[in-house]
């Protein structure tokens, strides 16, 4: 858990540990596998799944707003080759103003 929080805090120094823990619980088994614990920003299908599953189903945001948030996070994390799924999801939720609803 501390590794996830530390990674999120590289992008948001005031990240709430409880919110990060909720994302970790939501992702569950996906975090056990290295491949599924990372987001591939170069894979359009992967980003579409993030928009559909995370933005749409979990956060209730669809369409252009979801795509814009995912694109913004891709830019913010562009320098990071291995993008942590926890950090990516946290930043998308923050971009959409949905951290308090998690």
N, C-alpha and C positions, 0 to 999 in steps of 0.2 A: 504494500500500500504506500509506503514512504517513497518508493521509486516513482510511482505514478504522480504523487503529489509534488515531488521535486521537479518532475518534468513539466507539469502544468504551471508551476510557479516560475519557470523560465519565461513564460509568456504573460502570466498574471500573478504578480508578486503577492497579491492579497487573496489568492484562491482559497475558498472555504473547503476545509478538509472533509466536511460532511457531504458536500456536493460531489466532490471527487469520489468519495466512498460510494455514493449512490450510483454513479456512472459505472464504477468497477463492478458493483453488484448486478447492475443491468446487463453488462456485457458478459459476466459470468464465465462460462466455459470457453468462450471465444478467446479469452486472454491466456489460456493455457498453451496455445499453439502460436509460435512466433509469427507465422504468416498471417493468421487471422487477428493478431494483436496489433497489426500495423495497417495503416491506410495507404493505399497506392494512389497518389494524386495524379499519376499519369494514366490511370485506368478509368476511362469514362463510365464503364459499367459499375465499377466500385463506387464512384462518386454519385451515380444515379441511385444506387442502393442506400447510400448515406442519406440522400435527400428523401427517398421514399420511406425508409424504415426509421431513421432517427428523427429527421425533421418532421416528416408527415405523421407517422404513427405515434411517436413518443412526445414530440413537442407541439404537434398540431399546426405546423406551418408547411404549406405546400406552394408549388409554383415558383414564380420568379424570386420571391423572398428567400425561399429555401436554397435555390441555386446561387443567389448572390451571397448568402452566408457561407456556403461551402466554398465558393470561389475565393471569398475574402480570406478564409482560413488557409486555403492552399497557398495564397500569396504570403501570408504571415509566416507560415511554416516552410516556405520554399527552400530555405537554406538547410533544413533538416532532412537528410536522406531517408531515415527510418522514422516515419511519422507515427507516434504512439496513438492508437485508436482512442484511448482515454483522453489524451490531451486534445486530439482533433475534435472529439465529441463535445468536450467541455467548451472549447473555443467557439464551436458552432452555436451551442446553446447561449453562450455569452453574447455572441454577435446578434442573435435573435432576441435578446433580452428575456430569455426563458430560464435562467439559472435558478430563480426562486421557485419555479414550478416543478423542479425535479424532486 
